[in-house]
Amino acid sequence: MGGAALPKPVRHKKLSAYIAGNPFVTDEELARMFNVSVQTIRLDRLELGIPELRERTKQYAENSYAKVKSLAGREIIGDLLDLDLEKSGLSLLEITDDMVFEKNRIARGHILFAQANSLAVAIVDAEVALTGVARVSFVRPISLGERIVAKAIINSKSGNKYNISVTSKSDNEVVFKGKFRVFAVDLEEGALIENRG
């Protein structure tokens, strides 16, 4: 959008539409996009009744965590934003001090893997789901403060085996890709569940 600041009514209309389509955008990103101050964006959101990012994330998360069967909420790395069991899921992870190497402030690889892997397991509609195979690619280093949005999709299912792909992005740039084979497990019988149907 950039350029000169838009008249307030026009900005409000565009801002509402943009946040509706990109609910996890920050006020700072919006300020840059609309060429206004962060304070102006905050006032615009207040006038429009649009909650801040933390509250929007919380609202999405509350609806999604209730659907998860295979993991406890605290076992999912990142904030679960959307979950459609047996289809797809979305999570958001903000890279904090405890997730980076002290020397270079680059995120530890296992953090991105954990976000993707826990999301892949969470979308399986089973009481217990375990990762059997993972093939991952780290596309570029991630730095302190970046916000990683991971999307998991079930590509195929055969019996108790799920082939799931996960793509993680930072600011719409792909930073991590993973392919996971997840198995539904029946612990009472001590064997894999055979879901025929």
Backbone torsions as a table, in degrees:
resi	resn	phi	psi	omega
1	MET	NA	-57.3	170.0
2	GLY	41.4	-161.4	178.9
3	GLY	68.0	-154.9	-179.2
4	ALA	-68.5	152.1	179.0
5	ALA	-63.9	139.5	179.8
6	LEU	-79.0	154.6	172.4
7	PRO	-58.3	147.5	-173.4
8	LYS	-52.7	-48.8	-179.3
9	PRO	-60.8	-38.6	178.4
10	VAL	-67.6	-44.1	179.1
11	ARG	-60.5	-43.9	179.9
12	HIS	-58.9	-44.1	-179.2
13	LYS	-63.9	-46.5	-179.5
14	LYS	-68.0	-38.1	179.5
15	LEU	-63.7	-46.4	178.6
16	SER	-59.3	-46.1	-178.9
17	ALA	-64.8	-41.6	-177.7
18	TYR	-66.3	-44.7	-179.7
19	ILE	-65.8	-35.4	177.9
20	ALA	-60.6	-38.3	179.9
21	GLY	-86.7	-18.2	-178.3
22	ASN	-137.0	69.4	-171.1
23	PRO	-64.9	-12.7	-176.0
24	PHE	-105.7	19.8	176.4
25	VAL	-76.2	143.2	-179.7
26	THR	-87.8	161.3	175.9
27	ASP	-61.5	-36.3	179.5
28	GLU	-63.5	-42.7	178.0
29	GLU	-64.1	-41.8	179.2
30	LEU	-64.2	-40.8	179.5
31	ALA	-59.7	-43.1	178.0
32	ARG	-64.5	-43.7	-177.5
33	MET	-62.9	-42.3	-175.4
34	PHE	-94.5	1.1	177.2
35	ASN	57.5	44.9	176.1
36	VAL	-134.7	174.5	179.3
37	SER	-77.5	160.5	176.0
38	VAL	-60.4	-39.4	178.9
39	GLN	-60.4	-40.0	177.9
40	THR	-62.1	-42.8	178.2
41	ILE	-61.7	-43.0	180.0
42	ARG	-62.0	-42.1	178.1
43	LEU	-65.8	-41.1	177.2
44	ASP	-58.8	-47.4	-179.5
45	ARG	-60.5	-41.7	-179.8
46	LEU	-61.1	-46.9	179.2
47	GLU	-63.2	-35.0	-178.5
48	LEU	-86.1	-6.5	-179.3
49	GLY	73.0	25.8	179.3
50	ILE	-95.8	120.5	-178.4
51	PRO	-68.3	162.2	177.6
52	GLU	-66.8	165.9	-176.0
53	LEU	-53.3	-46.5	-177.3
54	ARG	-58.8	-40.8	-179.6
55	GLU	-72.0	-39.2	177.5
56	ARG	-62.3	-43.2	179.0
57	THR	-62.2	-43.5	-179.6
58	LYS	-60.9	-41.9	-179.8
59	GLN	-62.4	-45.0	178.7
60	TYR	-63.7	-43.8	-176.2
61	ALA	-63.1	-42.8	-178.1
62	GLU	-58.5	-40.5	179.9
63	ASN	-69.8	-34.1	-174.3
64	SER	-82.2	-41.1	-176.2
65	TYR	-60.8	-32.2	-178.2
66	ALA	-64.1	-21.9	-177.0
67	LYS	-86.5	-18.8	-173.7
68	VAL	-69.7	132.1	177.3
69	LYS	-109.7	-35.6	-168.3
70	SER	-83.1	-15.5	-178.0
71	LEU	-137.7	155.6	167.9
72	ALA	-79.1	150.5	-176.8
73	GLY	-51.5	-40.9	-177.5
74	ARG	-71.2	-11.8	179.8
75	GLU	-85.7	-11.6	177.4
76	ILE	-84.5	126.3	-179.3
77	ILE	-85.8	119.8	-174.4
78	GLY	98.7	176.1	177.9
79	ASP	-93.1	121.9	178.3
80	LEU	-73.4	117.8	-174.7
81	LEU	-100.1	-33.2	-178.2
82	ASP	-152.7	142.0	179.3
83	LEU	-146.1	124.1	173.2
84	ASP	-123.8	95.0	-175.0
85	LEU	-50.5	140.9	179.6
86	GLU	69.3	8.5	178.9
87	LYS	-133.7	-68.5	-172.3
88	SER	-156.8	168.6	177.2
89	GLY	-156.6	162.4	-177.4
90	LEU	-141.9	134.3	176.8
91	SER	-137.7	157.9	-178.2
92	LEU	-126.1	131.5	179.0
93	LEU	-131.4	120.9	174.9
94	GLU	-93.8	127.6	-176.6
95	ILE	-77.8	117.0	-176.6
96	THR	-110.3	173.8	-177.6
97	ASP	-51.4	-40.1	-176.3
98	ASP	-76.2	-3.1	-178.8
99	MET	-104.6	-2.8	-174.4
100	VAL	-115.6	159.6	172.2
101	PHE	-71.3	136.6	-176.5
102	GLU	-61.3	-39.8	-173.5
103	LYS	-68.3	-43.2	-173.1
104	ASN	-119.4	-2.6	178.4
105	ARG	62.9	24.7	176.9
106	ILE	-93.9	140.0	-179.3
107	ALA	-63.7	140.0	175.4
108	ARG	-69.2	137.2	-176.2
109	GLY	-58.1	-36.5	-176.7
110	HIS	-66.5	-19.1	177.8
111	ILE	-68.8	-48.4	178.8
112	LEU	-64.5	-40.0	177.3
113	PHE	-61.5	-44.8	-177.5
114	ALA	-63.5	-40.1	177.5
115	GLN	-60.2	-50.0	-177.7
116	ALA	-65.5	-45.2	-177.2
117	ASN	-65.6	-45.1	-179.3
118	SER	-66.0	-33.9	176.9
119	LEU	-67.8	-41.8	177.9
120	ALA	-60.0	-42.6	179.3
121	VAL	-68.3	-38.9	-175.9
122	ALA	-64.0	-29.4	-176.8
123	ILE	-81.3	-6.9	178.0
124	VAL	-80.9	130.0	-178.5
125	ASP	-86.4	75.5	179.5
126	ALA	-151.7	153.6	178.4
127	GLU	-65.9	-36.2	178.5
128	VAL	-132.5	127.7	175.9
129	ALA	-136.6	134.4	-176.6
130	LEU	-129.6	144.9	177.6
131	THR	-79.5	128.5	177.7
132	GLY	-102.0	-38.4	-177.5
133	VAL	-140.0	140.5	175.3
134	ALA	-139.7	131.8	173.4
135	ARG	-124.4	118.1	-173.7
136	VAL	-127.9	154.2	174.9
137	SER	-132.6	126.7	173.8
138	PHE	-94.1	109.7	-171.9
139	VAL	-76.1	-40.4	176.9
140	ARG	-155.8	158.8	178.2
141	PRO	-64.9	147.9	178.8
142	ILE	-111.7	136.6	-176.5
143	SER	-106.6	162.8	175.8
144	LEU	-50.8	133.6	177.1
145	GLY	92.6	-14.4	179.0
146	GLU	-70.0	151.6	178.9
147	ARG	-112.2	118.4	-174.4
148	ILE	-103.8	121.6	176.3
149	VAL	-105.2	118.9	179.7
150	ALA	-107.0	136.4	176.7
151	LYS	-122.5	125.7	178.3
152	ALA	-110.0	139.3	178.6
153	ILE	-135.7	132.7	173.5
154	ILE	-79.2	116.5	-179.6
155	ASN	-85.1	-36.9	178.9
156	SER	-158.6	158.9	179.2
157	LYS	-141.0	133.8	176.8
158	SER	-137.3	107.5	-176.5
159	GLY	62.2	-118.6	-179.4
160	ASN	-96.7	5.3	-176.2
161	LYS	-102.4	131.9	179.3
162	TYR	-120.1	130.1	172.1
163	ASN	-102.2	116.9	-171.7
164	ILE	-124.9	133.4	174.8
165	SER	-108.1	143.3	178.1
166	VAL	-129.0	130.7	175.4
167	THR	-121.6	126.9	179.3
168	SER	-111.3	136.4	-178.1
169	LYS	-128.8	150.3	170.5
170	SER	-122.9	117.3	-179.7
171	ASP	53.6	46.6	179.2
172	ASN	66.3	10.6	176.4
173	GLU	-105.7	127.8	179.8
174	VAL	-65.9	127.6	-179.2
175	VAL	-121.2	-14.4	-176.9
176	PHE	-156.3	141.3	174.5
177	LYS	-134.3	141.7	177.7
178	GLY	-145.8	146.2	172.2
179	LYS	-121.5	125.5	-175.2
180	PHE	-123.3	138.7	168.2
181	ARG	-106.6	116.8	-177.3
182	VAL	-112.9	138.5	-178.6
183	PHE	-113.7	133.7	170.5
184	ALA	-79.7	135.1	-173.8
185	VAL	-125.0	138.9	174.1
186	ASP	-104.9	102.2	-176.2
187	LEU	-70.2	-30.8	-179.3
188	GLU	-64.6	-38.0	179.2
189	GLU	-91.0	-7.2	179.7
190	GLY	67.2	24.9	-177.1
191	ALA	-142.5	169.6	176.9
192	LEU	-71.2	143.2	177.3
193	ILE	-76.0	134.5	173.5
194	GLU	-104.4	98.5	177.4
195	ASN	-86.9	106.4	179.0
196	ARG	-103.5	110.9	178.2
197	GLY	153.7	NA	NA
